[in-house]
Amino acid sequence: MPFEAYKIYQEYEPDKYKTSTQEKVAKALAGAEKAGLRPLEVGTEWKEVQELFGKDFLGPEALKKTWGVDLTEEELQEIEHIPFSQEDLEKAKELGMMLVLRLPHNKEQKPLTIKQMRETFSQEDPLGDPQKKKSRVVWNQDWYNDEDFATKTTPKLGWGLVTKEVLAESKNKNWDEQQEVLEKWASDNGIDPKTIHRRTPVEVAFDTITYYGANQDSLLESSYDWTSVRSSDGKFGFVGYFDSGGLRVSSAARGNRYSALGVCPAR
């Protein structure tokens, strides 16, 4: 019969179970599973976080809606704990960040690379508003067909925080100047700069498409997020410009500057 996991400890610690009990009940859940018991909820803290972020909470429901994936019991246990403090999450919300649960595979258990994403949405847009569908979700490009970042790399299973749009002050700056912008942005907002980084190309693609699938709303419509990964020619990849033609992937030398090329702080 099902049970609510937190009640295991409610009797003994009534003031603590209300916030987060994932670590405390892990051992109890393992024993309960052997007895044929399954929790009603994955994590009691998720509801509070979802209420905080609203449509910017991209959890299991967003993955199901966008990618058609149901997480396994093992995956649910692995992502049960959101690795950010309440203070971190509240600050992230204030700064316009979204909380994203990333996944390394599609519903057929194939590695969810950028190339696989392009193939998944090779036909008409199945995610958008019927009145505002794109011609396709991922622009049909072949230049990256032999690039490792697009054919081998997948998102890692887990949670991430990232701004929904590039920082305005990071545009028209080269890659190294953008690094300085990231550090200043972190310091100005009371965040340890060491915890801020750029996304990988596959993370940008995954996050952008998942947000679109969950909300029928486009991010990075007129800008690109310059990433931390190089293509085979040594240039840093960037992903974005998610307009009616679909998500685009390109690259540029670190000394280049473009008005549409910025960076999204990520944690």
Sequence and secondary structure as in RCSB ss.txt:
>XXXX:A:sequence
MPFEAYKIYQEYEPDKYKTSTQEKVAKALAGAEKAGLRPLEVGTEWKEVQELFGKDFLGPEALKKTWGVDLTEEE
LQEIEHIPFSQEDLEKAKELGMMLVLRLPHNKEQKPLTIKQMRETFSQEDPLGDPQKKKSRVVWNQDWYNDEDFA
TKTTPKLGWGLVTKEVLAESKNKNWDEQQEVLEKWASDNGIDPKTIHRRTPVEVAFDTITYYGANQDSLLESSYD
WTSVRSSDGKFGFVGYFDSGGLRVSSAARGNRYSALGVCPAR
>XXXX:A:secstr
  B TTHHHHTT TTTTTT  HHHHHHHHHHHHHTT  BS S THHHHHHHHHGGGEE HHHHHHHH     HHH
HHHTSS  S HHHHHHHHHTTEEEEEE SB TT  B  HHHHHHHT SS SSS TTS  S SB    TTTT HHH
HT    SEEEEEESS  GGGTT  HHHHHHHHHHHHHHTT  GGG B   HHHHHHHHHHHHHHHS  SSSS EE
EEEEE TTS EEEEEEEETTEEEEEEE TT   TTEE   B 
